[in-house]
Amino acid sequence: MGLFERYLSLWVALAIAVGVGLGLLAPGGFELIARAEWARVNLVVAALIWLMIYPMMLKVEPSCLKDVGKKPKGLALTLVVNWLIKPFTMAALGVLFFQHVFAGLVPVEDAQQYIAGMILLGVAPCTAMVFVWSHLTNGDANYTLVQVSVNDIILVFAFAPVAGLLLGVTDLHVPWETLLASVVIFVVLPLGAGVLTHRRQMKVGGAEAVERLARRLKPTSIVGLLLTVVLLFGFQAETIVAQPGRVALIAVPLLIQSYGIFALAYGLARLLRLPFAVAAPAAMIGTSNFFELAVAVAISLFGLASGAALATVVGVLIEVPVMLSLVAFANRTKGWFGSPANA
């Protein structure tokens, strides 16, 4: 492991501190960055996510994609966890904590808003960031791409009905432009760039040239991650400082959900004897969230200053530290899993 990867938790902690500090010292600068949007997708964050996932996309070999369907267990695990388990456990935890465990600590109206925000996070499984977590665990690039692509297709059709069911709302408005733009920006475009680069490198020096370039770009991926953390925490610095108690209350069920979903998916992957390169991304995609969509829908439905929007933002705040801890755990336990033939 290089210097960045070896001390990644330290760099992330420093990035969080820098983000909060800059957000308090120069809120106008972050407001200016926040306005750089297209279809509610922040273009600066999009560029940084590109830096993160491009090295992963570089390893994708399109000719191998047709063979992934012959190994359906990993894909089935991803879809079952994402759509038949995760949204409902998130809703159940929200109700448990904010209607019972934390009853009396927050006003009833705010509690309902926090539950709604948690539900929106639960119905939005990860897309772009899973490439980062897969990359950090040396996941199968081709298989991860298929998992994300199939998940995105289901997301387009299932997000509104499932969220509407759990929210008890029949006229749920989904910003489809945000959903489609995110898929294009975070998956289609970097995939196209990666495939073109892969083909060029194969012509120049074969698979060795591809791997050499991917190794050189890996620090760029980590830098993109750290700058994204700085921006996300800078955007929300005032909220974090103004309402630390509420942030902590919301974080409790979100943390239980994150670690619980990972444990379930990772355990099932082990029972299914999946290879580690498939098992790790399968568990990560359900644990992580499509926070761009969840935040956009929360703001659209309930308003920028709503409790629902705050809950989705807390999901963003805890995601990177949580996912890094799970990446570290997965890398330490890769010996639990079977051979690539069992995917």
N, C-alpha and C positions, 0 to 999 in steps of 0.2 A: 504494500500500500504506500502511496505517496504521502507527502506532508499534509496535503489538504484532506485526504481521506482519513489519515490516522488521527487527526485532531478535529474532525468535522464537527463534533458536538460543541467544542470550544468556539470554533468560528461562528457557528449558528448562534450561540449565546451572545457573542460579541455583536453579531449582526442585529439581533433583537434589541440590544442596548443602544446601538447606534441608530437604529430605525426610530425607536421611541424618542431618543434625545433630539434627533433632527426634526422629527414631527412636531415636537414642542417648541423648538427654537425657530424653525422656518416653516410654519404651516402653510404659508402662501405658496411656497415652492411645491409642496405635495399636492395642494389644490390644483395648481397648474398642470402637474403630471396627471392627476386624476381626470382632468377634462379631456385628455388626449384619448378619446374613445371612438370606436366604430361599432355600431350595434351593441353598445354597452360592454364591449370587450376593451379593456385598457390596452392600448397599443404598446406602451412601454413594457408592461408586464408580459405581453405577448412576445415581444422581442427577447426578453430574458428567458422565457420558457423555451423559445427556439434554441437559445444557447444551451439549455439544459438537455433537450431531447435530440438535438441533431446528431451527437455521437452515437446514440442508440439507433436512430434511423439509418445511419451509415452502414450498420451491420445487417440490415434487412436484405435478404436475397429473395426477390419476387418469385423466382421459379420454385422456391420451396413452399410458398404459401398454399399451393394446391394440395400438399401432402398433410397439412395440419388437420383437415377434416377426418383423416384416417385415425386420429388420436383424439377422440372426443371427450375423454374424461375430464381433462383440465378445463376445457371450455364449458362443459356442463356444470362443473363445480362453481365456476365464476358466475354463471347466469342464475343458478339456484340461490346462491348467497346474496347476489346483488338485488334480485327482484322478488324472491319469495320469502326472504328472511330479514334482510337489513332494514327495509323501510318500516316493517312492523315492530321490530325490536326497538328502533329509535323512537317510534311513537309511544310504545309502552313505557320506555324509560322516561320520556318527557312527562307523561301523565303521572307515573310513580313519584318522581321527584318534585314536580311543581304543583301537583294537586295533593300530595300526601307528605313526603319527607320534608319539603321546604315550605309547606303550608304555613302561612303566617309571617314568613320572612319577606315575602314580596306581595304586592297587591294582586288580587285575583286576575285583573285585566292584563297586567304585565306577565303573569304566569302563563296565561293562555297564549300571549304573543311569543314567549320563549318556546313553548311547545310547538307552535306553528313553524318557527324558524328551524327547530331541530328536525321536524318532519321534512322540511324542504331539503335539508342536508342529507337526510337518510334516503331520499328518493333520487339523489343525484350522485351515483357512483362515479369514481374517478375516470378521467379520460387522459389528458395530457401528462399530468404529474406521474402517472403510473410508469411512464417510460423512464423517468428519473429513478424511481425506486427499483425498477427492473434492472436498469443499467448498473446501479450500485450493488446489486446482488448477482451480477453476471447472468441475468435471465435470458431466456431464449427470445431473441429479438423478433423472429418471425411469429412465434406463438403469441407473444405479447401484443403484436400488431393485430392479429386476428381476434384476440380477446377484447381489445379496445374497440375494434371496428364493429364487431357483432354487438357489443354493449351499446355503442353509439346508435346503431340502427334501432335497437329496442328502446333506447332512451327517447328517441324522436316520437315513438308511438305510445309509450307507457308512462312517461313522466306526468303528464296532465291527469290522466285517469287515476293513477295511484295516489298522487298528491291530493287530488280532489276528494278521493275516498277518505283518506286519513285526516284531511282538514275539515271534512264535512261541508265542502263547498262544491257546488255544481257548475259555477261559472268561472272557474279558475282561469286566469289569463296567463298564458305562457309566452314570454318574449321569444318567439320562434327565430327571429333574426339573430338573437344572442346565441341560441342553441346551434343553429346552422353555421353562423360565423365562427363559433368556437371550434366546431368540428373541422372546418376548412383551415383555420389559422393554426390550430394545435396538432392536427393529424395529417390532413391532406398535403398541405404545402411543405412542411418539413420532411414528410415521407418522400415527396417528389424530389426534393433537393438531395435527400440521402441516397435515393436510388440512382440518380444521375451521377453523383459523386462516386458511388460504389462501382458503377459500370466503368467510369473513367479510370479509377484506380486499378480495377481488374485488368484493363487493357495495358496499363503502364507497368504494373509489377505483380499482378495476381492477388491472391488472398492475403499474402504477407504484406503487401502495400496497403490494403484496406485496414488490416489490424494495426499496422504502424501508425496510420493517420488517426484511427480511433483512440489509440493510446495518447497521442499528442494532444488531442482535443479534450480528453477527459478532464483536465484541470479547468478548461473553459466551462464545462458543464457545472462544476462545483461553484465557480465564480458566479454563473448565472443564478444558481440556487441561492447563494448568499445575498446577492443584490435584490433578488425577489423578496427575500425575508426582510431586508431593510425597507423596501417600499411598502410591503403589506403592514408592517408594524408602524411605519411612519404615517400611513394613511389613517390608522386607528389610534394614534398615540393619545389624543385628547380623551377619547372614550375610555381607554385603558386606565388613564390616570383619574378621570372623573368618576368612574363606576367600578372600582376594582372588586368590590364585594359582589356585585351582580355578575361580573365576568367570572369570578371564581365559582359561583353557584352554577352557572350555565356549564362551566367546564367539567364539573363532576360527572353528570350523566354522559356527556360527550366522550370523556376519557374511558368510562366503563364500556360504552358502545364500541369505541375504536379497538380497545384491547380485546374485548369479548368477541367481536366479529373476526378479528385476526386469529384468535385462538381457535374458533370454530372452523374457519376455512383452512387454516394450517393443519389442524388435527385431522380434518376430513381428507386433505391432500395426502397426509401420511397413511391414513387407512386405505386410500385408493392406490397407494404405492406410486405416486407420481414422481417424476424426476424433479430435483430441486429447481432446475431452470424453468420449470413450468409451475411448480407448487408456490414458489415465492411470489411471482407476479400475480398468480390467481388469488392469493391471500391479500396482497397489497391493493389490488384494484377495488375490492370490496371495502377495505378499511379506509382508504383515502376517499376524498369527496371532490365532485365537480363544483368547486366553490364559486366559480364565476357565475354559473347558472343559478345556484341556490341564492346567492346574494342578489342577483338581478331580479329574480322572481319575488323575493322578500320585499325589496324596495318597491317593485311594481304593484304588489298586492297591498302592502301595509304601510309604505312610506319610508323615507330615508332615516327618520329618527325613531322608528318603531322598535319594539322589543324583538320582533321577528328578525329584523335586519341585524340587530345586535347579536342575536343568537347565531346567525350564519357567519358573522364576522368572528365571533369567538371560535367557531369551527375552523376558520382560516388560521387563527392565531395559534391554536394548539396542534395543527396538522403537521407542520414541519418537524417540531421536536418529537412528536409521537412517532411519526413515520421513520425518522432516523433511528429511534430506539428499536423499532421493529426490524429495520434493515440490519442493525448490528446483531440482534437476536437471531435473525434468519441466517446470517453469514456464519454464526457460531454453531448452528444446528444443521448445516447442510448435509451432514453425514446421516441424518435420519431417513433420507429419501432414496428411492430406487433408481434404476437405470433409465436412460432416455427411452428405451423401448416401451415403457409402461405408461406413457402419457395418454 
